[in-house]
Structures are given as structure tokens and as C-alpha cells.
Amino acid sequence: MPRKKISDFDILKLIGNGLNASEIAFKYGLSKGAISQRIKKLQERGLIELDVEKTAFQQSLTLKHVKYYRLTERGKVEVSKMLRGGEVGVQLPRLRGVHNVQFKFKIKKKGDLWFDHSVVLKNWVKKYTWFGDIYVEQNGKDDNPSTLVIKFSLEENDPWKAAFKALETALRMKKIFEDMVGFELGDPVMIGKPKWEVLDDPVAKEISQKQVIVTEYGAIDNTPEPGTLHFYDPDDVETYLRMPGEIREIKQEVKETKEEIRKVPEIVAELVRSMAVEIGKEIVQAVLHPTTKDFSQDRIAQDEKTVVEGYA
């Protein structure tokens, strides 16, 4: 498995998602000892703490000495800061949450849910109502409906937490329909394209004044605010929100590189001076301690050798 670089942000995010040191090490192709040392430093900084309850529970199940950690409040703030690449006093794009979340359930047994509205088309009937803030729709034949669909929105500033909360909401609604209304439903299946809403992007605001852009990855439009960015994948949201911090890191690296380049002439000049000193020393030694060699004797010996080889 290839070794990968892992940042404090990566470790904090994975701990926040419930991974332990061994699981993080395996994911990145590193040793458990290396990850444990990083975790220890994060704990000393007050960003994580031992999750006593989860650790005890997991150890009772596996009988292995494994530790689980969780983010402290300070750690949550640090993760948010790293995710957004934020600086004090600088307004950055922010994730409002996710909307157009839709889950479909196969109806195995019809329940007794009151619907406020209905649309009839031949043998197909759509009945719909609202369950609090959640839109509920039943489709199929009136006496034998096939699917139940729920649609809702969530406000959450972390893209992956929004995704987890969406699934939790779907499972909670399934339990309510089954326990309280008498339905028997299949597992929730996400349909359509949930949209993660990012607000306060200055470029998107400028673009939205002239046109609406829709691509397979997202869109720019004026809902709920002018210049709202819509992403269809939480991974893309995370990458986008991290860009300001990464751009600043690149700028800092460029600045440091320029500084190193600026020093090159000084380094070359120093190297030339050092070489000149060494050459000067050699010249002085040659002048003070000259060596002579009798080339005539060497030439006579060489001529004698040539004659002998000729007769041979």
C-alpha cells in the first residue's frame, strides 16, 4: 500500500468520523505508532479527548486494547477553521446546508396516513401532505400504492454531517411511518440530486447578475440568495471550502521560493570567492615550492625502449 501524507486536519476529521489509530494508519499506509504519536500531540493541544464510553464498549466487544477519541469543542472549532481556511475579519463562502433531499421507500404494506392533496392521472395517483417541515408523497394505484417519497432540507455547515443527518432523517421518518401509521417500508433510497448550498461567493454573485449556470456537478443561481452555489457532491463542497486556505499556503510557498531565489546570487558570489581563495593558495604554494623534473632522462629511456621493441 503506498504511503500517503496525512495532515492534522485529516486526522481530526477521521477521528470525528469515529476512526481509531489503527484504522487511520491502515487508510494512509502508515504505522499505528506514527499515528498514535500524532494523536497524542493533538490531545496535548486540547483538540481531542479520549471517548471513555466508546472505548470501554468496543473493548468489551473485541477484548482488544483499542482507544477511541472524539473532538473537543476547541477541536471542532479548529476543524471548522481548517475546513474553511478562515482568517479573522475575512468573509468567506459558507455552507448553508442541503436542500432538495429526496428519499424513496418501497411500500410493502399500506399505512393509514392522512393526505391533504391528491392528483389523479389514469390509474396513477399522487397524494401528498407535509409532516412538519418534511414533504410526504405517496404514489401508485389508490388501493395499492407502490412508493412513499419524502423531501426536505437541512441547515448544517459541514457537508458530510449534512449528508449523515439526511440519512438519519430518512430512517427516523421510516420508523415513524411504521410504528405510528402502520406502514411497512423498504430501505430508503436517495433519488434526484440533493443540493448543498454555498453562500457569499463574490464571483458567483457577479455571474448570477447576468446568467444562471447549470452543470452536471452543480449550479449558480439566485435561490435562496443571489449568487448561491449548488453542489451535488459533499466531497466537492469540502474541496471548495478548503480552497482559500490552500491558496494561501501556495502563496506562502511562492513567497518563500522567491526569497530563496533572491539569495542565489549571494550564494554564487560566496562560492566564487571561496574558489578564488583556494586557487590563490595553490598558486602561492607553486611559487614558493617549485618542483623540477629532468625530462631529458625520461626521453632517452623511451627512445631506448622503442629501439629494442623494433628489433624484437
N, C-alpha and C positions, 0 to 999 in steps of 0.2 A: 504494500500500500504506500503510495507516495506521501512524503511528509509535507504538511502544509503549515503556513504561518497562521498563528492564532493571536488575536488581539484581546485586550481586556474586555472590550465590548462584546466580542464573540463569546467569551467565557460567561460573562454576566447574562447575556441573552439566553444561552443554553441552560444555565442554572435556573433562570426564570421560567424556562420551559420544562423544568423537572429533571434534567440530566445530572448524573453524578460524575465524579472524576474519571472513572473507568470508561464510561460511555462517551465523554468528551474526548478522551485520549484516543479511543478507537475511531471516532469520527474523523479526527485530524491526523491519524497515523503517528501519534506521539506517545511517549511513555506515560504511564499513570503517575510516576514520580514527578515528572516535569509539570504536569497539570496540577498535581497536589500542591506543589510549591507556589504556583501562580494563585491557586485558590487561597492558600494561607496568607499571601500578601494582600489579596482583596479583602480577606476577613480582617486583617490588621488595620486596613484603611476604613473599616466600618461599612463596607458596601454589601457584604453578605454576612449571614449568620447561620449557625447550624440549625437545621429543621429537626428538632428533637423528636417530635411526634412521628414524622415520616420515616426518619432514620430507625426508630425503635420498631415501627410496624414492618418495614422492609427486612430488618434483621431477623425479626420473628418468623417471617415467611421463608427467607432463604438461608438462615443460620450463617450468613456471611457478614464479616465486619465491613459494612459499607456505610458511607455517610452521605446524607443529602443536605443541601444548603438552600437557602432562599434569600431573595433580595431584601435588604433593609429599606426603610423609607429613603435613606440617603442614596442607597444603591439604585432605587427606582428613578430618583431624580437624575443620577449620573447616566443611566441608560437612556433616559429621555433626552438628555443633553447630547450624548454621543450620537443618538439616532438622528437628531435634528441638526447636529453640527452647530449648535446655537452659540451666540455671543450675546453678552448683556447689552441691551439697548438696540439690538438689531432685530427688526421684524422679519421673520422667516415664514415661508409657506407652512401651513399647519393642516393636519388631517382632522376633518370634522367628524368623520365616521363612515359608515357604509349604508347605502340605500339600494332599493330595488332587489332586496334579498328575497328569493323565492324558493320554497321547498314544496315538493310534491310527494304525497303519500298515496299508495295504492289502498283503496278501501276493500278490506276483506269482509267486514260486516258493517252495515249501515247503522249510524247512531241517530239520536234524536236531538239534533241541533237546530235552533230556530234561525231561519234565514230571512232577512228583511227584503231582499230584492231577487228577481229572477228574470232570465232571458231564455226564451224558448225558440229553438230552430229545429224543425222536423222532430226527430226522435232524441235530440240532444238538448239538455237543459243545463244552464249555468245558474246556480243560486249563490248569492254572496251576502256577506254581512261583515261586521267589524267586531273583533274580540279585543276590547280595549283599543290599543294602537295597531293591532295586527289585523290585516285584511284576510278574510277566510272565504274560500271559493270551493264549491262542490260541483263537479262536472259529471256528465253521463246521463243515462236514462233516469227519469224521475223516480221510478220504482227500483232501479238498480244502478246507482251512481258508481262510477269507476275510480275517480280520484278526488282527493282533497288537496287544495293548494293554499298555502299561507304566504303572505307577502308583508314585509315590514322593513323598518330602518333602525339603525343603531348609531348612537353617538359614542365614539371611542377614539382616542388619539394615538393608539397603537394598532397598526394594520393587522397583525396576527391575532391580537386579543379580540379585535372586531370579528375576525373570522371564527374564532373559538366561541365567542358569545353568540354568534348567529346560529351555529350548530346546537349550542346549549338551548337556545330559544326554541328551535325546531323540536328537539327532544322533549322539552318541557311541555310544549303545546300538544305533542303526541300523547303524552301521559294524561294531560287534562282531558283531551277528547276521549281517551279510552276509559279513564277512571270516573269521569263526571258525566259524560254524554253518551257512553255506550258504544262508541266506535271500536272496531278492531282494525288497526292500520299496519301497513308495511313500514319499512325503514324510510326515513326522509331522504329524498334525492334532490340535490340542488339543480334548479333549472334556470334558464335565462342567464343574464350577466349581472351579477352584483357590482355595484359601482362604489369604489372608495373615493370620497370627495375631499379634494385638497383645495384649501382656500388661500388667498393672499399671495398668489404668484403674480409678480408685476408683468412679466412677459405675457402670461395668459390673459391678464386683464386688457392689455393693449390689443392683443389679437381678437378677443371676443367683441371688441367695439366694431370690428369690420366683418368678421365671419365666424361661423361655427365649424369646428373641425371634428370629424369622427373617423377613427381608425380602428383596426382590429385590436389594438392594445388599450385604447382609451379615447377620451374626447375632451374638447374645450367648449364650454357653452356658458350660459348665464343663469343656470339653476344650481343651487338656490341663490347664489350671488354672482355678479359679473366676473367672468374670468375663472370660473370654477374648473379645476382639472378633475377628470374622472378616470380612474384606473380600474381595470378589470382583474388585476392580479395583485395580492398583497405584497408579493416579492418586488414588483415594480414600484410600489409605493415606498417600501423600505429603501430601495436603491435611490429613488428620487429624493427622499428626505435626508439621506446621508450625503448627497452631493455637495452642499455648501461646505461641510466640514472637510470633505476630501479635496475640494478645490483649494481651500485654504492651506491644506497640507502640501499640495502640489506647488502652490505659490511660495511656500516657505522653502521647499526643496530647491526650487528655481533660484530663489534669493541666495541660498547657501552655495549653490553651484556657481553662481555669478561671483560670489565672494572668493571662491577657490580659484576661479579663472583669473580674477584680478590679481591674485597672488603669484600667478605663473611667471610673469616677467621678473619679479623679485627672486623667485626660486632659481630661474635660469641664470640670472646675474650672479647669484651667490655661487652656483655651480661653476660658472666660468672663472670666477675669482679663485675658487679652490683649485681648479685645474691649472690656472696660471701660476699659482704659488708652487704646486708640485713640480711643474715643468721648470720653473725658475730654480728650484732646489737641485734638480737633476743637472741643469746646465752648470751651476756653480760647482757641483761635485766633479763634473767632467773637466772643468777648467783647473780646479785645484789639484785633482789627482788624475792626470792624463795617463793613458796606457798606450804602449807602442808594441808593434808586432813585426817580426822580421819576415816579410813576405817573400824575400828572395830565397830563403831556405825552403820554404813550402813549394815554391815554383820549381826548384831543382829536383826535389823529391818526386813531384808529379811528373816531370819530364822523364826521369829515370824509370818510373813505373810504366809509362806509355811505351818506351822503347822495349822493355822486357816483354810486355804483353804482345808487341808487334812480332818479335821473333818467335814467341810461343805459338 
